[in-house]
Amino acid sequence: MSATTSTTGPATLRTSTPGMIRATRAELFRLRRWPAVWVTIGAWLLLSVLFGYVFDYLAYTTGDGFGPAQGVPARELLAGILPASVPSVLVQGMPMFGGALMLVLGAMVAGSGYGWGTWKTAYTSGVRRTTVAGGSLLALAVLVVAAVAASLAVGVAASLGVAALESQAVTWPALGDLAAAVGTGLAVMGMWALLGFALGTVTRGTSLSVGLGLVWALVVENLLRGVGALLEEVATLTEVMPGTAAGSLVGSLGGVGGAPGVLDTLSGPVALVTVLVYVVALPAVTLAVVARRDVS
């Protein structure tokens, strides 16, 4: 049987089907059977529903506002959890909670390959390293798209539930607003996932990369922004950090004031460019490290 018709072996990956596609399929096969992947995505969906709908609905029905809902009129609370507000609710938790969990997901995808010996086996099987790593990056992108799509579906379902419980007319958001929110969500969540993947690749493990990523996203950036209020040089540095870019991009959509991690430091266009620079640069750096570093 010739290499072009064989269904097994490294030669097939190189000749019968584009190698990147085969690598992506193999990685998706590995990831979809790993419970940690679905637990991470499920945790994000749970947080998005709790902080986006459940807590605000409880504040509306009981009259006891807390957190960002404190002092908000009941009418505004209700309007913020109806279908018309789905775009703003979709993205409001992504700069911090969603981003942190996607960072964990990216670190797990890359780090587990080293911990399980997957990458060492794949890199020495005759397939180009960048093909294998590129397939893993594409598989991670599929997971991010799935997470954002699931967030949208859960948000629509929750808002329709609130409208039904409160006998409110269903008014759908403008298509442009919804598209902008989905695009923003993909950019923000994708950037954090790629950062996690890069950390997992550099550290060749899961635990250290997850720890470093979470400390940076949840602690270091916030501390630097606080210091930046006193030192102009630090303030300039914070403007190019991923958390600032993500928070400002979400903040530029409007209607998400008070949500953790949402900022107005950068204008919408500048924030978008900054996020996209990370989205392009992080995979490039990751693939360069994979191609040049020793396998062991």
C-alpha positions as CSV (number, residue, x, y, z in Angstrom):
1,M,0.0,0.0,0.0
2,S,1.5,3.4,-1.0
3,A,2.0,6.3,1.4
4,T,-0.7,8.3,-0.3
5,T,-3.4,5.7,0.3
6,S,-2.3,4.3,3.6
7,T,-4.4,5.2,6.6
8,T,-1.7,4.8,9.3
9,G,1.7,6.1,10.1
10,P,3.5,9.5,9.9
11,A,3.6,9.4,6.1
12,T,-0.2,9.7,6.0
13,L,-0.1,12.8,8.1
14,R,2.3,14.3,5.5
15,T,0.7,13.2,2.2
16,S,-2.8,11.9,2.2
17,T,-4.4,14.7,4.2
18,P,-3.0,18.1,5.1
19,G,-0.8,17.6,8.2
20,M,-2.3,20.4,10.2
21,I,-5.8,19.1,9.8
22,R,-4.8,15.6,10.9
23,A,-2.9,17.0,13.8
24,T,-5.9,19.1,14.8
25,R,-8.2,16.1,14.7
26,A,-5.8,14.1,16.8
27,E,-5.6,16.8,19.4
28,L,-9.4,17.2,19.5
29,F,-9.7,13.5,20.0
30,R,-7.4,13.7,23.0
31,L,-9.0,16.8,24.5
32,R,-12.6,15.9,24.2
33,R,-12.0,12.7,26.3
34,W,-10.3,14.7,29.1
35,P,-12.8,15.6,31.8
36,A,-10.7,18.6,33.0
37,V,-11.4,20.4,29.7
38,W,-15.2,20.2,30.2
39,V,-14.9,21.0,33.9
40,T,-13.0,24.2,33.0
41,I,-15.5,25.3,30.4
42,G,-18.4,24.3,32.6
43,A,-17.0,26.4,35.4
44,W,-17.0,29.4,33.1
45,L,-20.6,28.8,32.1
46,L,-21.7,28.5,35.7
47,L,-19.9,31.7,36.6
48,S,-21.4,33.5,33.7
49,V,-24.9,32.5,34.6
50,L,-24.5,33.2,38.3
51,F,-22.9,36.6,38.0
52,G,-24.7,37.6,34.8
53,Y,-28.3,36.6,35.7
54,V,-28.9,34.7,38.9
55,F,-27.5,37.3,41.4
56,D,-29.0,40.2,39.6
57,Y,-32.4,38.5,39.4
58,L,-32.2,37.7,43.2
59,A,-31.4,41.4,43.8
60,Y,-34.4,42.4,41.7
61,T,-36.8,40.0,43.3
62,T,-35.7,40.6,46.9
63,G,-34.8,44.3,46.7
64,D,-31.4,43.6,48.4
65,G,-28.8,44.8,46.0
66,F,-25.2,43.7,46.6
67,G,-21.9,44.2,44.7
68,P,-22.3,45.9,41.4
69,A,-26.1,45.7,41.8
70,Q,-26.1,47.7,45.0
71,G,-28.1,50.9,44.6
72,V,-29.2,50.1,41.0
73,P,-33.0,50.7,40.5
74,A,-35.1,47.5,40.2
75,R,-36.2,48.5,36.6
76,E,-32.5,48.7,35.5
77,L,-31.7,45.4,37.1
78,L,-34.5,43.7,35.2
79,A,-33.6,45.4,31.9
80,G,-30.0,44.2,32.3
81,I,-31.0,40.5,32.4
82,L,-33.6,40.5,29.6
83,P,-32.8,39.3,26.0
84,A,-32.0,42.8,24.8
85,S,-29.0,42.9,27.1
86,V,-27.5,39.6,26.1
87,P,-24.5,41.2,24.3
88,S,-23.3,43.1,27.3
89,V,-23.9,40.3,29.8
90,L,-22.1,37.9,27.4
91,V,-18.8,39.7,27.7
92,Q,-18.9,41.3,31.1
93,G,-17.1,38.5,32.9
94,M,-14.6,37.6,30.2
95,P,-11.8,40.0,31.1
96,M,-11.3,38.4,34.5
97,F,-13.2,35.2,35.2
98,G,-13.5,33.9,31.7
99,G,-10.0,35.0,30.8
100,A,-8.5,33.3,33.8
101,L,-10.3,30.0,33.1
102,M,-9.3,30.1,29.4
103,L,-5.7,30.7,30.5
104,V,-6.0,27.6,32.6
105,L,-7.4,25.7,29.7
106,G,-4.6,26.8,27.4
107,A,-1.9,25.9,30.0
108,M,-3.5,22.5,30.5
109,V,-3.6,21.8,26.7
110,A,0.0,22.5,26.2
111,G,1.4,21.4,29.6
112,S,-0.4,18.0,29.6
113,G,1.3,17.2,26.3
114,Y,4.7,17.4,28.0
115,G,3.5,15.8,31.3
116,W,2.0,12.8,29.5
117,G,4.9,12.5,27.0
118,T,2.5,13.2,24.1
119,W,4.7,15.8,22.5
120,K,7.9,13.9,22.9
121,T,6.4,11.0,21.0
122,A,4.8,13.1,18.4
123,Y,7.9,15.2,17.8
124,T,10.1,12.2,17.2
125,S,7.6,10.4,14.9
126,G,8.7,12.0,11.7
127,V,6.1,14.9,11.7
128,R,7.3,18.5,11.9
129,R,7.1,19.9,15.4
130,T,5.3,23.0,14.2
131,T,2.7,20.9,12.5
132,V,1.9,19.1,15.8
133,A,2.0,22.3,17.9
134,G,0.0,24.1,15.3
135,G,-2.7,21.4,15.3
136,S,-2.9,21.8,19.1
137,L,-3.3,25.5,18.8
138,L,-6.1,25.1,16.3
139,A,-7.8,22.5,18.6
140,L,-7.5,25.1,21.4
141,A,-9.2,27.7,19.1
142,V,-12.0,25.2,18.6
143,L,-12.5,24.9,22.3
144,V,-12.6,28.7,22.7
145,V,-15.2,29.1,20.0
146,A,-17.2,26.3,21.7
147,A,-17.0,28.1,25.0
148,V,-18.1,31.4,23.6
149,A,-20.9,29.8,21.7
150,A,-22.1,27.9,24.8
151,S,-21.9,31.2,26.7
152,L,-24.2,32.8,24.2
153,A,-26.6,29.9,24.2
154,V,-26.8,29.8,28.0
155,G,-27.2,33.6,28.2
156,V,-30.1,33.6,25.7
157,A,-31.8,30.7,27.6
158,A,-31.4,32.5,31.0
159,S,-32.7,35.8,29.6
160,L,-35.7,34.2,28.1
161,G,-36.4,32.4,31.4
162,V,-36.3,35.8,33.2
163,A,-38.6,37.3,30.6
164,A,-41.1,34.4,31.0
165,L,-41.0,34.6,34.8
166,E,-41.6,38.3,34.8
167,S,-44.1,38.3,31.9
168,Q,-41.9,40.7,29.9
169,A,-42.1,41.1,26.1
170,V,-39.1,39.6,24.3
171,T,-37.0,42.2,22.6
172,W,-33.9,40.9,20.8
173,P,-30.7,42.9,20.6
174,A,-29.5,44.5,17.4
175,L,-27.6,42.1,15.2
176,G,-24.6,44.5,15.1
177,D,-24.4,44.7,18.9
178,L,-24.6,40.9,19.2
179,A,-21.9,40.4,16.5
180,A,-19.6,42.9,18.2
181,A,-20.0,41.1,21.6
182,V,-19.3,37.7,20.1
183,G,-16.3,39.0,18.2
184,T,-15.0,40.7,21.4
185,G,-15.6,37.5,23.4
186,L,-13.6,35.4,20.8
187,A,-10.7,37.9,20.8
188,V,-10.5,38.2,24.6
189,M,-11.0,34.6,25.5
190,G,-8.7,33.5,22.6
191,M,-5.9,35.9,23.8
192,W,-6.0,34.5,27.3
193,A,-6.1,30.9,26.1
194,L,-3.1,31.5,23.8
195,L,-1.2,33.1,26.7
196,G,-1.9,30.0,28.8
197,F,-0.7,27.8,25.9
198,A,2.5,29.8,25.6
199,L,3.2,29.5,29.3
200,G,2.5,25.8,29.2
201,T,5.0,25.4,26.3
202,V,7.7,27.5,27.9
203,T,7.5,25.7,31.3
204,R,6.8,22.3,29.8
205,G,4.2,21.6,32.4
206,T,0.7,22.4,33.7
207,S,1.1,23.3,37.4
208,L,3.7,26.1,37.0
209,S,2.1,27.6,33.9
210,V,-1.3,27.7,35.5
211,G,0.1,29.2,38.7
212,L,2.1,31.9,36.9
213,G,-0.8,32.8,34.6
214,L,-3.3,33.2,37.4
215,V,-1.0,35.2,39.6
216,W,-0.3,37.5,36.6
217,A,-3.9,37.8,35.5
218,L,-5.5,38.2,38.9
219,V,-2.8,39.8,41.1
220,V,0.1,41.3,39.3
221,E,-1.8,43.3,36.7
222,N,-4.1,44.8,39.3
223,L,-1.1,45.8,41.5
224,L,0.7,47.4,38.6
225,R,-2.4,49.4,37.7
226,G,-2.6,50.6,41.3
227,V,1.1,51.7,41.2
228,G,0.5,53.2,37.8
229,A,-1.8,55.7,39.4
230,L,1.3,57.1,41.2
231,L,4.1,56.5,38.6
232,E,3.6,57.6,35.0
233,E,6.2,55.0,33.7
234,V,4.3,52.1,35.3
235,A,1.0,53.5,34.0
236,T,2.5,53.5,30.4
237,L,3.5,49.8,30.9
238,T,0.0,48.8,32.1
239,E,-1.5,50.1,28.9
240,V,0.0,47.3,26.9
241,M,-0.7,44.5,29.3
242,P,-3.2,41.8,28.2
243,G,-5.6,42.4,31.1
244,T,-5.8,46.1,30.4
245,A,-6.4,45.5,26.6
246,A,-9.1,42.9,27.3
247,G,-10.8,44.9,29.9
248,S,-10.8,48.1,27.8
249,L,-12.1,46.2,24.8
250,V,-15.0,44.9,26.7
251,G,-15.5,48.3,28.4
252,S,-15.7,50.0,25.0
253,L,-18.9,48.1,24.2
254,G,-20.8,50.0,27.0
255,G,-23.4,48.6,29.3
256,V,-20.9,46.6,31.4
257,G,-19.8,49.1,34.0
258,G,-18.9,47.8,37.4
259,A,-18.0,44.3,36.2
260,P,-14.7,43.0,37.5
261,G,-11.8,43.6,35.1
262,V,-13.8,45.9,32.8
263,L,-11.8,49.1,32.2
264,D,-11.8,52.3,30.2
265,T,-8.1,52.8,30.1
266,L,-7.8,52.4,26.3
267,S,-10.1,53.4,23.5
268,G,-11.9,50.6,21.7
269,P,-9.8,50.7,18.5
270,V,-6.5,50.8,20.5
271,A,-7.7,48.0,22.8
272,L,-8.7,45.9,19.8
273,V,-5.4,46.3,18.0
274,T,-3.5,45.4,21.2
275,V,-5.5,42.3,21.7
276,L,-5.0,41.2,18.1
277,V,-1.3,41.8,18.4
278,Y,-1.2,39.3,21.3
279,V,-3.4,36.9,19.3
280,V,-0.9,37.0,16.5
281,A,2.3,37.2,18.5
282,L,1.7,34.5,21.1
283,P,1.3,31.6,18.6
284,A,4.3,32.9,16.7
285,V,6.5,32.9,19.8
286,T,5.1,29.5,20.9
287,L,5.9,27.8,17.5
288,A,9.4,29.4,17.5
289,V,10.1,27.9,20.9
290,V,8.8,24.5,19.8
291,A,10.9,24.5,16.6
292,R,14.2,25.6,18.2
293,R,14.1,23.9,21.6
294,D,15.4,20.4,22.4
295,V,12.7,17.8,22.5
296,S,13.7,16.3,25.9
